[in-house]
Every structure is written in C-alpha cells, then in structure tokens.
C-alpha cells in the first residue's frame, strides 16, 4: 500500500496499480505527485496531465506500459485528486504549475508530455511556452476550441456560466450516487460494459472520494469556465496559435465514441501542429489511455521510435 492507501503490487491488474505518491511544493500548494514504480533513473522523463474532474490515477495503465521507455510522473492538478486548490486556476495557470513541477522534478532533459482533455489544453500551452523542454507531445481528446459543441459539452458550458453552474452542480450532487456514477461512466467511456472490473472499481472509488472534498465542486466550475474562456480567445492568442508554434513530434488520439470532444476535429488538429500524426480509436470515449492503453502505447512508441 502507498501512503494514500492504493494498491501498488505488480501482481495487481494493470488498471488497479496505483503508483507511489508523494507531495511536492509547487506554486504555493502541496501538489500530490505519483511516480511510475521501478522506472530506471536514466530513462527519458515524462509528465502525465489529467483532465477536468480527473486525477493522476487516470494514467495508471499507460504509465506502467511505458515504464521501460520513459520515467513518468503524474500530478493531481490543484483542486483535483488529492491536491487542494490554490485560488481559481485556469489553463494558463495550470501550465505555469506544470512548468515549475517539470523544472523541479524532471531535470534538464527534454520531457515527453502527455495531456488528456483539459490537461491536453494545458499541455499545449506549456509546450508552446517552453518548446526547448518538450521532446514529444501526446494529446488524448485535448480540449482545443471547437466551433460545434456536442450535447455533453454543452453541459460543461452550463457549468461555466456563473449563475447556472453552481445550481447545476448542487442539483447533480443531490442525485443518488449510483445514478451519478452511471451517468459519469456513460459520459467519459465509450462503452462502460467493456471496462475491466478493476478500472470500474477504481473509478467508482475516485468518485466516492471526490464527494468528500469541500473544494471539488468549485474546482470543476473553475475548470469548465477556463475551458470556455480559452475557446473564446482571439485567434492570435488561442490554443490553435499555440499549436502552430510546437515543432516537436505530436500524437493526437481521438475516440469515435467521445461525447465531450468531437473526433471530427482531428483533421483540423493534425493540420494545426507542424509535425503531427493522428490515432483514431472508433470504440474509445474521452479517456483512451484508460480504455485502450495498449493502442496508445503502441502509437507513442512509433512516434518516438
């Protein structure tokens, strides 16, 4: 067991193995950071960044699969997982936190940067600001501005609205846990029925734990608002402008059953980055690194091989 109660033994199923956890003071907050177990110190460093409402545990399976290739760490961003909030932190501020963590914990070697959803947006912002520090960029359903919002994405737009957001969160919180759990599974995963039992159990445990955190609702509202504001940024200051500055190899991963990010945007995304390739997984939802980690692993190895 690690200091936070997670299973770490290699005999546990891949999706149930929590990496050892520690705290790192970054940007005025004790950031919980997990390290891929048993990774050799001389391997190239990697940084895994979760999305809105997620945590470092979203990278368990993929990080272990790549443990022979990169020495990875995964933080809980402020306000998520087991890291307390530090003010209202948007995508730009998240990139600042990640830059400080990267410099403090990953040495001087270029870093393989991974980001999912909101974490993908923060990863793009970081890579554009610090191109000399990024060896490759892997984006899984990144929250890049999209001209057409999906029905589920409109729910997050509602969260971003100052008066409506708190009311939506309060009504959602009052629903029976099982109903919220099933709705969350359906929103995030392409086909929840195919999830390994250990992944489903770990996701349920995370949702239970999130219910006990006094800051969770506000962090979700702030994150949703940050995503909305980034989509409204003028073209020269948008994430698309950042994408054009990134010259390292980029892997874009999209799921055909993603209810939050329309996979059709992958054509525009691939054209926006100077050196990008795309992986389309028809059966995957919003978190392909959890649903189809082996496919993402293979694509990353091809990217950097």
C-alpha positions as a printed NumPy array, in Angstrom:
array([[  0.   ,   0.   ,   0.   ],
       [  1.27 ,   3.516,  -0.651],
       [  0.8  ,   6.333,   1.846],
       [ -2.609,   7.08 ,   0.332],
       [ -3.971,   3.551,   0.538],
       [ -3.609,   2.428,  -3.087],
       [ -2.568,  -0.992,  -4.312],
       [  0.948,  -0.883,  -5.765],
       [  1.923,  -4.534,  -6.106],
       [  2.867,  -5.715,  -9.596],
       [  0.571,  -8.732,  -9.137],
       [ -2.494,  -6.478,  -9.182],
       [ -4.301,  -5.971, -12.524],
       [ -2.706,  -3.231, -14.616],
       [ -5.525,  -0.719, -14.195],
       [ -5.635,  -1.155, -10.405],
       [ -1.98 ,  -0.471,  -9.595],
       [ -1.58 ,   2.944,  -8.008],
       [  1.85 ,   4.484,  -8.366],
       [  3.652,   5.561,  -5.181],
       [  2.54 ,   9.035,  -4.108],
       [  4.346,  11.975,  -2.528],
       [  3.794,  15.714,  -2.234],
       [  5.859,  18.418,  -3.933],
       [  5.516,  22.122,  -3.022],
       [  4.683,  23.922,  -6.255],
       [  3.082,  27.33 ,  -6.81 ],
       [  2.092,  27.691,  -3.171],
       [  0.379,  24.311,  -2.84 ],
       [  1.467,  20.795,  -1.883],
       [  0.967,  19.043,  -5.19 ],
       [  0.357,  15.3  ,  -4.971],
       [  2.655,  13.607,  -7.479],
       [  2.802,   9.922,  -8.413],
       [  5.894,   8.2  ,  -9.818],
       [  5.814,   5.225, -12.182],
       [  7.2  ,   2.436,  -9.978],
       [ 10.536,   0.792, -10.751],
       [ 11.365,   3.078, -13.705],
       [ 15.11 ,   3.451, -14.259],
       [ 16.526,   6.865, -13.367],
       [ 18.383,   7.129, -16.68 ],
       [ 15.216,   6.866, -18.798],
       [ 13.906,  10.   , -20.533],
       [ 11.421,  11.871, -18.292],
       [  7.673,  12.02 , -18.935],
       [  4.891,  14.141, -17.473],
       [  1.254,  12.945, -17.489],
       [ -1.517,  15.567, -17.096],
       [ -5.136,  14.586, -16.335],
       [ -8.321,  16.34 , -17.395],
       [-11.257,  18.108, -15.732],
       [-12.541,  16.113, -12.776],
       [ -9.739,  13.561, -13.195],
       [ -6.578,  12.761, -11.284],
       [ -3.148,  11.219, -11.628],
       [ -4.822,   7.794, -11.432],
       [ -6.137,   8.288, -14.979],
       [ -2.635,   7.397, -16.23 ],
       [ -2.035,   4.21 , -14.25 ],
       [ -2.22 ,   1.67 , -17.068],
       [ -0.467,   3.679, -19.793],
       [  2.315,   4.813, -17.485],
       [  3.047,   1.24 , -16.419],
       [  3.053,   0.039, -20.031],
       [  5.62 ,   2.706, -20.907],
       [  7.682,   2.183, -17.755],
       [ 10.534,   0.633, -19.723],
       [ 10.744,   3.62 , -22.069],
       [ 10.125,   6.77 , -20.012],
       [ 10.396,   7.699, -16.326],
       [  6.987,   9.173, -15.739],
       [  5.365,  11.303, -13.07 ],
       [  1.702,  12.315, -12.844],
       [  0.407,  15.169, -10.648],
       [ -3.034,  15.858,  -9.267],
       [ -3.591,  19.404, -10.509],
       [ -4.659,  21.982,  -7.883],
       [ -8.281,  21.369,  -6.888],
       [ -8.348,  17.815,  -8.262],
       [ -7.451,  14.396,  -6.962],
       [ -5.727,  14.834,  -3.602],
       [ -4.264,  18.299,  -4.224],
       [ -6.079,  21.218,  -2.574],
       [ -6.908,  24.281,  -4.662],
       [ -4.829,  27.439,  -4.86 ],
       [ -7.189,  30.203,  -5.936],
       [ -9.1  ,  29.987,  -9.206],
       [ -6.687,  28.314, -11.572],
       [ -7.285,  28.246, -15.322],
       [ -5.477,  26.598, -18.224],
       [ -2.706,  29.191, -18.339],
       [ -2.058,  28.915, -14.608],
       [ -2.093,  25.124, -14.874],
       [  0.65 ,  25.402, -17.493],
       [  2.651,  27.531, -15.037],
       [  2.244,  24.889, -12.314],
       [  3.339,  22.153, -14.722],
       [  6.371,  24.174, -15.841],
       [  7.505,  24.628, -12.232],
       [  6.943,  20.943, -11.472],
       [  8.821,  19.935, -14.622],
       [ 11.822,  22.091, -13.768],
       [ 11.865,  20.96 , -10.15 ],
       [ 11.386,  17.222, -10.645],
       [ 12.468,  16.202, -14.161],
       [ 15.935,  17.652, -14.567],
       [ 17.272,  19.272, -17.728],
       [ 16.427,  16.588, -20.295],
       [ 13.55 ,  17.192, -22.736],
       [ 10.282,  15.783, -21.418],
       [  7.701,  13.582, -23.123],
       [  4.484,  15.423, -22.291],
       [  1.066,  13.714, -22.168],
       [ -2.27 ,  15.502, -21.694],
       [ -5.924,  14.471, -21.655],
       [ -8.887,  16.817, -22.167],
       [ -8.317,  19.982, -20.082],
       [ -4.857,  18.61 , -19.308],
       [ -4.275,  18.444, -23.055],
       [ -5.064,  22.148, -23.344],
       [ -2.631,  22.933, -20.518],
       [ -0.013,  20.72 , -22.195],
       [ -0.375,  22.643, -25.47 ],
       [  0.057,  25.941, -23.62 ],
       [  3.138,  24.598, -21.817],
       [  4.727,  23.176, -24.986],
       [  4.24 ,  26.489, -26.806],
       [  5.872,  28.427, -23.96 ],
       [  8.753,  26.031, -23.347],
       [  9.462,  24.277, -26.661],
       [ 13.074,  23.549, -25.722],
       [ 11.873,  21.397, -22.805],
       [  9.446,  19.175, -24.725],
       [ 10.643,  16.052, -26.565],
       [  7.19 ,  14.943, -27.732],
       [  3.557,  15.794, -27.076],
       [  0.787,  13.181, -26.798],
       [ -2.724,  14.642, -26.633],
       [ -5.737,  12.456, -25.846],
       [ -9.049,  14.179, -26.643],
       [ -7.494,  17.597, -25.957],
       [ -9.85 ,  20.461, -25.098],
       [ -8.998,  22.556, -28.136],
       [-11.524,  25.194, -29.252],
       [-14.265,  23.634, -31.372],
       [-16.828,  25.561, -33.436],
       [-19.527,  22.972, -32.68 ],
       [-20.163,  21.785, -29.131],
       [-21.523,  18.301, -28.513],
       [-24.621,  17.834, -26.362],
       [-22.499,  16.681, -23.424],
       [-20.05 ,  19.532, -23.919],
       [-22.952,  21.968, -23.561],
       [-23.328,  20.656, -20.023],
       [-19.83 ,  21.949, -19.283],
       [-20.724,  25.251, -20.926],
       [-23.602,  25.493, -18.468],
       [-21.143,  24.823, -15.632],
       [-19.047,  27.725, -16.854],
       [-21.969,  30.147, -16.551],
       [-21.67 ,  31.96 , -13.194],
       [-25.323,  31.7  , -12.126],
       [-26.218,  28.404, -13.754],
       [-23.054,  26.443, -12.9  ],
       [-23.437,  26.316,  -9.101],
       [-27.108,  25.397,  -9.454],
       [-26.279,  22.539, -11.855],
       [-23.579,  21.239,  -9.514],
       [-25.873,  21.373,  -6.498],
       [-28.662,  19.505,  -8.272],
       [-26.199,  16.919,  -9.536],
       [-24.755,  16.432,  -6.065],
       [-28.204,  15.615,  -4.661],
       [-28.756,  12.741,  -7.099],
       [-28.254,   9.19 ,  -5.757],
       [-24.622,   8.134,  -6.021],
       [-25.328,   5.154,  -8.291],
       [-27.173,   7.351, -10.76 ],
       [-24.324,   9.859, -10.854],
       [-21.798,   7.065, -11.18 ],
       [-23.564,   5.505, -14.161],
       [-24.017,   8.898, -15.831],
       [-20.324,   9.669, -15.362],
       [-19.314,   6.305, -16.822],
       [-21.522,   6.877, -19.864],
       [-20.17 ,  10.372, -20.416],
       [-16.484,   9.515, -20.114],
       [-16.12 ,   5.979, -21.524],
       [-17.04 ,   4.714, -24.966],
       [-18.62 ,   1.501, -23.664],
       [-18.584,   1.142, -19.869],
       [-19.659,  -2.507, -20.172],
       [-16.234,  -3.419, -21.577],
       [-14.234,  -1.838, -18.751],
       [-12.095,  -4.243, -16.722],
       [-13.602,  -4.643, -13.241],
       [-10.552,  -3.088, -11.601],
       [-10.813,   0.067, -13.752],
       [-14.515,   0.387, -12.967],
       [-13.878,  -0.133,  -9.247],
       [-11.039,   2.413,  -9.174],
       [-13.213,   4.975, -10.981],
       [-16.061,   4.402,  -8.513],
       [-13.692,   4.821,  -5.571],
       [-12.41 ,   8.097,  -7.004],
       [-15.966,   9.437,  -7.377],
       [-16.751,   8.476,  -3.774],
       [-13.611,  10.235,  -2.571],
       [-14.389,  13.316,  -4.649],
       [-17.728,  13.61 ,  -2.843],
       [-15.879,  14.154,   0.437],
       [-13.754,  17.072,  -0.777],
       [-15.076,  20.542,   0.064],
       [-13.332,  22.122,  -2.908],
       [-14.304,  19.628,  -5.64 ],
       [-17.394,  21.403,  -6.972],
       [-15.712,  24.808,  -7.212],
       [-12.652,  23.325,  -8.917],
       [-14.918,  21.731, -11.525],
       [-16.74 ,  25.021, -12.101],
       [-13.445,  26.908, -12.439],
       [-12.057,  24.304, -14.829],
       [-15.143,  24.398, -17.028],
       [-15.027,  28.2  , -17.085],
       [-11.36 ,  28.104, -18.073],
       [-12.087,  25.771, -20.998],
       [-14.919,  28.036, -22.175],
       [-12.771,  31.166, -21.935],
       [ -9.969,  29.51 , -23.902],
       [-12.442,  28.74 , -26.688],
       [-13.386,  32.438, -26.836],
       [ -9.816,  33.744, -27.033],
       [ -8.932,  35.797, -30.137],
       [ -7.187,  33.77 , -32.879],
       [ -3.673,  35.109, -32.248],
       [ -3.935,  34.172, -28.546],
       [ -5.808,  30.897, -28.937],
       [ -4.64 ,  27.347, -28.36 ],
       [ -4.645,  26.93 , -32.147],
       [ -1.996,  29.685, -32.345],
       [ -0.039,  27.84 , -29.651],
       [ -0.314,  24.613, -31.651],
       [  1.319,  26.254, -34.66 ],
       [  4.401,  27.053, -32.534],
       [  5.004,  23.453, -31.438],
       [  7.608,  21.736, -33.593],
       [  8.205,  18.538, -31.595],
       [  6.506,  15.31 , -32.738],
       [  2.829,  15.293, -31.73 ],
       [  0.465,  12.336, -31.33 ],
       [ -3.254,  13.151, -31.374],
       [ -5.605,  10.475, -30.032],
       [ -9.366,  10.667, -30.555],
       [-12.197,   8.303, -29.706],
       [-15.129,   7.624, -32.003],
       [-17.482,   7.423, -29.001],
       [-16.202,  10.547, -27.255],
       [-19.215,  12.546, -26.015],
       [-17.16 ,  15.537, -24.903],
       [-14.744,  16.152, -27.783],
       [-15.949,  15.609, -31.345],
       [-13.405,  13.332, -33.032],
       [-14.06 ,  15.068, -36.363],
       [-11.822,  17.872, -35.161],
       [ -8.804,  15.583, -35.539],
       [ -8.308,  16.687, -39.165],
       [ -8.045,  20.346, -38.142],
       [ -5.846,  19.439, -35.176],
       [ -3.415,  17.414, -37.262],
       [ -3.088,  20.291, -39.717],
       [ -2.536,  22.814, -36.905],
       [  0.599,  21.176, -35.489],
       [  3.678,  21.283, -37.771],
       [  4.647,  17.657, -37.03 ],
       [  1.614,  15.601, -36.007],
       [  0.073,  12.214, -36.559],
       [ -3.349,  11.02 , -35.503],
       [ -4.678,   7.853, -33.881],
       [ -8.421,   7.262, -34.191],
       [ -9.994,   4.638, -31.926],
       [-13.623,   4.033, -33.01 ],
       [-14.659,   2.27 , -29.791],
       [-12.985,   4.664, -27.362],
       [-14.526,   7.505, -25.403],
       [-12.9  ,  10.517, -23.763],
       [-10.085,   8.703, -21.923],
       [ -8.443,   6.372, -24.431],
       [ -5.439,   5.971, -22.134],
       [ -7.768,   4.161, -19.702],
       [ -9.943,   2.282, -22.203],
       [ -7.347,   1.292, -24.795],
       [ -3.927,   1.845, -23.198],
       [ -2.178,  -0.746, -25.379],
       [ -3.167,   1.055, -28.582],
       [ -1.986,   4.39 , -27.201],
       [  1.236,   2.749, -26.009],
       [  1.984,   1.367, -29.48 ],
       [  1.281,   4.703, -31.15 ],
       [  3.598,   6.538, -28.734],
       [  6.417,   4.045, -29.341],
       [  6.021,   4.595, -33.089],
       [  6.064,   8.366, -32.536],
       [  9.391,   8.358, -30.708],
       [ 10.936,   5.187, -32.147]])
